[in-house]
Amino acid sequence: MQIVNSFIPFRTFAAVNIFGLIFVRRGNKFTDDDLRHELIHTRQMRELLYVPFYIVYGIEWLVRLIQYRKPLRAYLNISFEREAYVHQSDTDYLKTRRHYAWRKYL
Protein backbone atom coordinates (compact mmCIF):
# COMPACT_ATOMS: atom_id res chain seq x y z
CA MET A 1 0.00 0.00 0.00
CA GLN A 2 1.38 3.40 -1.01
CA ILE A 3 0.70 6.55 0.96
CA VAL A 4 1.64 9.77 -0.85
CA ASN A 5 2.32 12.64 1.55
CA SER A 6 4.41 15.76 2.11
CA PHE A 7 6.33 14.71 5.25
CA ILE A 8 7.63 11.12 5.06
CA PRO A 9 10.36 10.24 4.10
CA PHE A 10 13.12 12.80 4.47
CA ARG A 11 13.75 14.80 1.29
CA THR A 12 16.77 12.73 0.26
CA PHE A 13 14.64 9.60 -0.27
CA ALA A 14 11.69 9.02 -2.60
CA ALA A 15 10.03 6.43 -0.38
CA VAL A 16 10.30 4.56 2.90
CA ASN A 17 8.70 1.29 3.94
CA ILE A 18 7.36 1.24 7.50
CA PHE A 19 5.82 -2.09 8.56
CA GLY A 20 4.82 -2.81 4.97
CA LEU A 21 3.28 0.61 4.33
CA ILE A 22 5.13 2.48 1.61
CA PHE A 23 5.29 6.23 2.20
CA VAL A 24 6.11 8.22 -0.93
CA ARG A 25 7.02 11.88 -0.66
CA ARG A 26 4.74 14.01 -2.83
CA GLY A 27 6.45 15.27 -5.97
CA ASN A 28 9.02 12.48 -6.11
CA LYS A 29 9.23 10.15 -9.05
CA PHE A 30 8.26 6.64 -7.84
CA THR A 31 8.94 4.00 -10.47
CA ASP A 32 8.02 0.33 -10.80
CA ASP A 33 11.62 -0.46 -9.80
CA ASP A 34 11.17 1.64 -6.66
CA LEU A 35 7.98 -0.25 -5.84
CA ARG A 36 9.70 -3.63 -6.31
CA HIS A 37 12.56 -2.41 -4.09
CA GLU A 38 10.11 -1.60 -1.31
CA LEU A 39 8.19 -4.86 -1.80
CA ILE A 40 11.46 -6.77 -1.35
CA HIS A 41 11.81 -4.95 1.98
CA THR A 42 8.27 -5.96 2.92
CA ARG A 43 9.19 -9.60 2.28
CA GLN A 44 12.34 -9.20 4.41
CA MET A 45 10.27 -7.66 7.21
CA ARG A 46 7.76 -10.51 7.18
CA GLU A 47 10.55 -13.07 7.38
CA LEU A 48 11.95 -11.43 10.49
CA LEU A 49 8.52 -10.63 11.98
CA TYR A 50 8.86 -6.86 11.44
CA VAL A 51 10.40 -5.52 14.70
CA PRO A 52 13.53 -7.73 14.54
CA PHE A 53 14.00 -6.51 10.94
CA TYR A 54 14.40 -2.95 12.22
CA ILE A 55 16.74 -4.04 15.01
CA VAL A 56 18.99 -5.97 12.59
CA TYR A 57 18.79 -3.11 10.06
CA GLY A 58 19.85 -0.56 12.68
CA ILE A 59 22.68 -2.67 14.03
CA GLU A 60 23.97 -3.40 10.56
CA TRP A 61 23.80 0.29 9.63
CA LEU A 62 25.88 1.17 12.70
CA VAL A 63 28.44 -1.51 11.86
CA ARG A 64 28.62 -0.28 8.25
CA LEU A 65 28.91 3.33 9.44
CA ILE A 66 31.90 2.41 11.58
CA GLN A 67 33.31 0.43 8.65
CA TYR A 68 32.82 3.07 5.92
CA ARG A 69 32.51 6.32 7.95
CA LYS A 70 29.97 7.74 5.49
CA PRO A 71 26.21 7.47 6.16
CA LEU A 72 25.17 6.99 2.52
CA ARG A 73 27.82 4.36 1.88
CA ALA A 74 26.80 2.59 5.12
CA TYR A 75 23.15 2.59 3.99
CA LEU A 76 24.00 1.24 0.53
CA ASN A 77 25.97 -1.63 2.08
CA ILE A 78 23.27 -2.90 4.44
CA SER A 79 22.45 -6.45 3.34
CA PHE A 80 18.72 -5.69 3.06
CA GLU A 81 19.43 -2.73 0.78
CA ARG A 82 21.95 -4.63 -1.31
CA GLU A 83 19.44 -7.38 -2.02
CA ALA A 84 16.72 -4.86 -2.87
CA TYR A 85 18.92 -2.75 -5.16
CA VAL A 86 20.35 -5.77 -7.00
CA HIS A 87 16.90 -7.21 -7.74
CA GLN A 88 14.62 -4.17 -8.03
CA SER A 89 14.56 -4.40 -11.84
CA ASP A 90 13.76 -8.12 -11.90
CA THR A 91 9.99 -8.37 -12.37
CA ASP A 92 9.99 -12.06 -11.36
CA TYR A 93 12.28 -11.85 -8.35
CA LEU A 94 9.61 -11.96 -5.67
CA LYS A 95 8.17 -15.09 -7.28
CA THR A 96 11.51 -16.91 -7.22
CA ARG A 97 13.18 -15.36 -4.16
CA ARG A 98 14.32 -17.78 -1.48
CA HIS A 99 13.57 -17.13 2.17
CA TYR A 100 16.25 -15.08 3.94
CA ALA A 101 17.96 -14.27 0.62
CA TRP A 102 19.33 -11.07 2.19
CA ARG A 103 21.86 -13.17 4.19
CA LYS A 104 23.81 -13.70 0.96
CA TYR A 105 24.64 -9.96 1.02
CA LEU A 106 26.03 -9.79 4.58
GROMACS elastic network, one bead per residue, 0.5 to 0.9 nm:
[ bonds ]
;  ai    aj funct       b0    kb
    1    20     6  0.74716   500
    1    21     6  0.54649   500
    1    22     6  0.59229   500
    1    23     6  0.84672   500
    2    21     6  0.63162   500
    2    23     6  0.57966   500
    2    24     6  0.67478   500
    2    35     6  0.89579   500
    3    21     6  0.72992   500
    3    22     6  0.60504   500
    3    24     6  0.59685   500
    3    25     6  0.84252   500
    4     8     6  0.85210   500
    4    22     6  0.84440   500
    4    23     6  0.59313   500
    4    25     6  0.57822   500
    4    26     6  0.56157   500
    4    27     6  0.89238   500
    5     8     6  0.65385   500
    5     9     6  0.87716   500
    5    23     6  0.70907   500
    5    24     6  0.63245   500
    5    25     6  0.52472   500
    5    26     6  0.51878   500
    5    27     6  0.89761   500
    6     9     6  0.83595   500
    6    24     6  0.83055   500
    6    25     6  0.54354   500
    6    26     6  0.52479   500
    6    27     6  0.83489   500
    7    10     6  0.70994   500
    7    11     6  0.84096   500
    7    24     6  0.89605   500
    7    25     6  0.65876   500
    7    26     6  0.82582   500
    8    11     6  0.80704   500
    8    13     6  0.89328   500
    8    14     6  0.89221   500
    8    15     6  0.75681   500
    8    16     6  0.74009   500
    8    23     6  0.61243   500
    8    24     6  0.68241   500
    8    25     6  0.58008   500
    8    26     6  0.88825   500
    9    12     6  0.78778   500
    9    13     6  0.61488   500
    9    14     6  0.69468   500
    9    15     6  0.58902   500
    9    16     6  0.58054   500
    9    23     6  0.67375   500
    9    24     6  0.68959   500
    9    25     6  0.60501   500
   10    13     6  0.59173   500
   10    14     6  0.81526   500
   10    15     6  0.85822   500
   10    16     6  0.88540   500
   10    25     6  0.80286   500
   11    14     6  0.72728   500
   11    25     6  0.75918   500
   13    16     6  0.73742   500
   13    24     6  0.86716   500
   13    25     6  0.79649   500
   13    28     6  0.85982   500
   14    23     6  0.84709   500
   14    24     6  0.58850   500
   14    25     6  0.58155   500
   14    26     6  0.85686   500
   14    27     6  0.88297   500
   14    28     6  0.56023   500
   14    29     6  0.69900   500
   14    30     6  0.66992   500
   14    34     6  0.84365   500
   15    22     6  0.65981   500
   15    23     6  0.53978   500
   15    25     6  0.62326   500
   15    28     6  0.83893   500
   15    30     6  0.76762   500
   15    34     6  0.79842   500
   15    35     6  0.88716   500
   15    38     6  0.80907   500
   16    21     6  0.81798   500
   16    22     6  0.57141   500
   16    23     6  0.53198   500
   16    24     6  0.67545   500
   16    25     6  0.87754   500
   16    38     6  0.74690   500
   17    20     6  0.57319   500
   17    21     6  0.54761   500
   17    23     6  0.62483   500
   17    24     6  0.88601   500
   17    38     6  0.61661   500
   17    39     6  0.84331   500
   17    41     6  0.72475   500
   17    42     6  0.73334   500
   18    21     6  0.52070   500
   18    22     6  0.64252   500
   18    23     6  0.75717   500
   18    42     6  0.85811   500
   19    22     6  0.83542   500
   19    42     6  0.72700   500
   19    45     6  0.72512   500
   19    46     6  0.87474   500
   19    50     6  0.63478   500
   19    51     6  0.83886   500
   20    38     6  0.83028   500
   20    39     6  0.78400   500
   20    41     6  0.79026   500
   20    42     6  0.51087   500
   20    43     6  0.85111   500
   20    45     6  0.76331   500
   20    46     6  0.85335   500
   20    50     6  0.86415   500
   21    42     6  0.83769   500
   22    35     6  0.84280   500
   22    38     6  0.70739   500
   22    39     6  0.86586   500
   24    27     6  0.86739   500
   24    28     6  0.73075   500
   24    29     6  0.89061   500
   24    30     6  0.74101   500
   25    28     6  0.58319   500
   25    29     6  0.88422   500
   25    30     6  0.89747   500
   26    29     6  0.85914   500
   30    33     6  0.81011   500
   30    34     6  0.59140   500
   30    35     6  0.71860   500
   31    34     6  0.50140   500
   31    35     6  0.63615   500
   31    36     6  0.87235   500
   32    36     6  0.62177   500
   32    37     6  0.85549   500
   32    88     6  0.84470   500
   32    89     6  0.81359   500
   33    36     6  0.50888   500
   33    37     6  0.61100   500
   33    38     6  0.86989   500
   33    85     6  0.89495   500
   33    87     6  0.88093   500
   33    88     6  0.50816   500
   33    89     6  0.53193   500
   33    90     6  0.82259   500
   33    91     6  0.84698   500
   34    38     6  0.63402   500
   34    39     6  0.86443   500
   34    88     6  0.68845   500
   34    89     6  0.86459   500
   35    38     6  0.51810   500
   35    39     6  0.61326   500
   35    40     6  0.86455   500
   35    88     6  0.80094   500
   36    40     6  0.61360   500
   36    41     6  0.86619   500
   36    84     6  0.79190   500
   36    87     6  0.81630   500
   36    88     6  0.52383   500
   36    89     6  0.74047   500
   36    90     6  0.82425   500
   36    91     6  0.76936   500
   36    93     6  0.88529   500
   36    94     6  0.83574   500
   37    40     6  0.52681   500
   37    41     6  0.66231   500
   37    42     6  0.89470   500
   37    81     6  0.84245   500
   37    83     6  0.87364   500
   37    85     6  0.64581   500
   37    86     6  0.89643   500
   37    87     6  0.74194   500
   37    89     6  0.82488   500
   38    42     6  0.63419   500
   38    43     6  0.88096   500
   38    84     6  0.75281   500
   38    88     6  0.84872   500
   39    43     6  0.63256   500
   39    44     6  0.86302   500
   39    84     6  0.85926   500
   39    88     6  0.89780   500
   39    94     6  0.82076   500
   40    43     6  0.51232   500
   40    44     6  0.63050   500
   40    45     6  0.86867   500
   40    80     6  0.85666   500
   40    83     6  0.80388   500
   40    84     6  0.58026   500
   40    87     6  0.84032   500
   40    88     6  0.78434   500
   40    93     6  0.86931   500
   40    94     6  0.70025   500
   41    45     6  0.60898   500
   41    46     6  0.86195   500
   41    80     6  0.70300   500
   41    81     6  0.80194   500
   41    83     6  0.89531   500
   41    84     6  0.68970   500
   42    45     6  0.50343   500
   42    46     6  0.62540   500
   42    47     6  0.87020   500
   42    50     6  0.85965   500
   43    46     6  0.51849   500
   43    47     6  0.63240   500
   43    48     6  0.88605   500
   43    94     6  0.83011   500
   43    99     6  0.87186   500
   44    47     6  0.52035   500
   44    48     6  0.64942   500
   44    49     6  0.86019   500
   44    50     6  0.81890   500
   44    53     6  0.72592   500
   44    80     6  0.74072   500
   44    99     6  0.83344   500
   44   100     6  0.70806   500
   44   101     6  0.84675   500
   44   102     6  0.75749   500
   45    48     6  0.52761   500
   45    49     6  0.58843   500
   45    51     6  0.77794   500
   45    52     6  0.80181   500
   45    53     6  0.53959   500
   45    54     6  0.80149   500
   46    50     6  0.57222   500
   46    53     6  0.83131   500
   47    50     6  0.76154   500
   47    53     6  0.82308   500
   47    99     6  0.72639   500
   47   100     6  0.69528   500
   48    51     6  0.74154   500
   48    52     6  0.57090   500
   48    53     6  0.53546   500
   48    54     6  0.89990   500
   48   100     6  0.86387   500
   49    52     6  0.63283   500
   49    53     6  0.69358   500
   50    53     6  0.51743   500
   50    54     6  0.68193   500
   51    54     6  0.53618   500
   51    55     6  0.65203   500
   51    56     6  0.88571   500
   52    56     6  0.60573   500
   52    57     6  0.83041   500
   53    56     6  0.52854   500
   53    57     6  0.59327   500
   53    58     6  0.85199   500
   54    58     6  0.59691   500
   54    59     6  0.84889   500
   55    58     6  0.52164   500
   55    59     6  0.61755   500
   55    60     6  0.85146   500
   56    59     6  0.51531   500
   56    60     6  0.59610   500
   56    61     6  0.84294   500
   57    60     6  0.52141   500
   57    61     6  0.60706   500
   57    62     6  0.86986   500
   57    78     6  0.71954   500
   57    79     6  0.83546   500
   57    80     6  0.74603   500
   58    61     6  0.50597   500
   58    62     6  0.62802   500
   58    63     6  0.86807   500
   59    62     6  0.51782   500
   59    63     6  0.62573   500
   59    64     6  0.86289   500
   60    63     6  0.50181   500
   60    64     6  0.60603   500
   60    65     6  0.84195   500
   60    74     6  0.85757   500
   60    75     6  0.89246   500
   60    77     6  0.88855   500
   60    78     6  0.61746   500
   60    79     6  0.79813   500
   60   106     6  0.89924   500
   61    64     6  0.50557   500
   61    65     6  0.59475   500
   61    66     6  0.86001   500
   61    71     6  0.83304   500
   61    74     6  0.58950   500
   61    75     6  0.61265   500
   61    77     6  0.80927   500
   61    78     6  0.61179   500
   62    66     6  0.62446   500
   62    67     6  0.84895   500
   62    74     6  0.77733   500
   63    66     6  0.52413   500
   63    67     6  0.61488   500
   63    68     6  0.86836   500
   63    74     6  0.80620   500
   64    68     6  0.58476   500
   64    69     6  0.76586   500
   64    70     6  0.85891   500
   64    71     6  0.83816   500
   64    73     6  0.79221   500
   64    75     6  0.75052   500
   64    77     6  0.68562   500
   64    78     6  0.70745   500
   65    68     6  0.52692   500
   65    70     6  0.60207   500
   65    71     6  0.59336   500
   65    72     6  0.86736   500
   65    73     6  0.77103   500
   65    75     6  0.79607   500
   66    69     6  0.53705   500
   66    70     6  0.83232   500
   66    74     6  0.82356   500
   67    70     6  0.86349   500
   67    74     6  0.77146   500
   68    71     6  0.79489   500
   68    73     6  0.65630   500
   68    74     6  0.60907   500
   69    73     6  0.79170   500
   69    74     6  0.73789   500
   70    73     6  0.53978   500
   70    74     6  0.60599   500
   70    75     6  0.86805   500
   71    74     6  0.50229   500
   71    75     6  0.61525   500
   71    76     6  0.86862   500
   72    75     6  0.50599   500
   72    76     6  0.62006   500
   72    77     6  0.86718   500
   73    76     6  0.51107   500
   73    77     6  0.62750   500
   73    78     6  0.89386   500
   74    77     6  0.52707   500
   74    78     6  0.65638   500
   75    78     6  0.55087   500
   75    81     6  0.72468   500
   76    79     6  0.83375   500
   76    81     6  0.60651   500
   76    82     6  0.64820   500
   76    85     6  0.86101   500
   77    80     6  0.83622   500
   77    81     6  0.67578   500
   77    82     6  0.60492   500
   77   105     6  0.84954   500
   77   106     6  0.85309   500
   78    81     6  0.53115   500
   78    82     6  0.61495   500
   78    83     6  0.87523   500
   78   105     6  0.79617   500
   78   106     6  0.74247   500
   79    82     6  0.50200   500
   79    83     6  0.62214   500
   79    84     6  0.85982   500
   79   102     6  0.56856   500
   79   103     6  0.68000   500
   79   104     6  0.77469   500
   79   106     6  0.50479   500
   80    83     6  0.54124   500
   80    84     6  0.63141   500
   80    85     6  0.87394   500
   80   101     6  0.89511   500
   80   102     6  0.54831   500
   80   103     6  0.81955   500
   80   105     6  0.75804   500
   80   106     6  0.85192   500
   81    84     6  0.50167   500
   81    85     6  0.59689   500
   81    86     6  0.84092   500
   81   102     6  0.84504   500
   81   105     6  0.89140   500
   82    85     6  0.52509   500
   82    86     6  0.60262   500
   82    87     6  0.85731   500
   82   102     6  0.77768   500
   82   105     6  0.64084   500
   82   106     6  0.88268   500
   83    86     6  0.53106   500
   83    87     6  0.62557   500
   83    88     6  0.83534   500
   83   101     6  0.75209   500
   83   102     6  0.55935   500
   83   103     6  0.88298   500
   83   104     6  0.82380   500
   83   105     6  0.65539   500
   84    87     6  0.54082   500
   84    88     6  0.56230   500
   84   102     6  0.84183   500
   85    88     6  0.53640   500
   85    89     6  0.81433   500
   86    89     6  0.76661   500
   86    90     6  0.85376   500
   87    90     6  0.52952   500
   87    91     6  0.83920   500
   87    93     6  0.65706   500
   87    94     6  0.89401   500
   88    91     6  0.76026   500
   88    93     6  0.80331   500
   89    92     6  0.89391   500
   89    93     6  0.85366   500
   90    93     6  0.53522   500
   90    94     6  0.84153   500
   91    94     6  0.76086   500
   91    95     6  0.86253   500
   92    95     6  0.54015   500
   92    96     6  0.65602   500
   92    97     6  0.85390   500
   93    96     6  0.52465   500
   93    97     6  0.55415   500
   94    97     6  0.51556   500
   94    98     6  0.85813   500
   95    98     6  0.88758   500
   97   100     6  0.86739   500
   97   101     6  0.68534   500
   98   101     6  0.54827   500
   99   102     6  0.83626   500
  100   103     6  0.59301   500
  100   104     6  0.82414   500
  101   104     6  0.58788   500
  101   105     6  0.79574   500
  102   105     6  0.55467   500
  102   106     6  0.72265   500
  103   106     6  0.53874   500
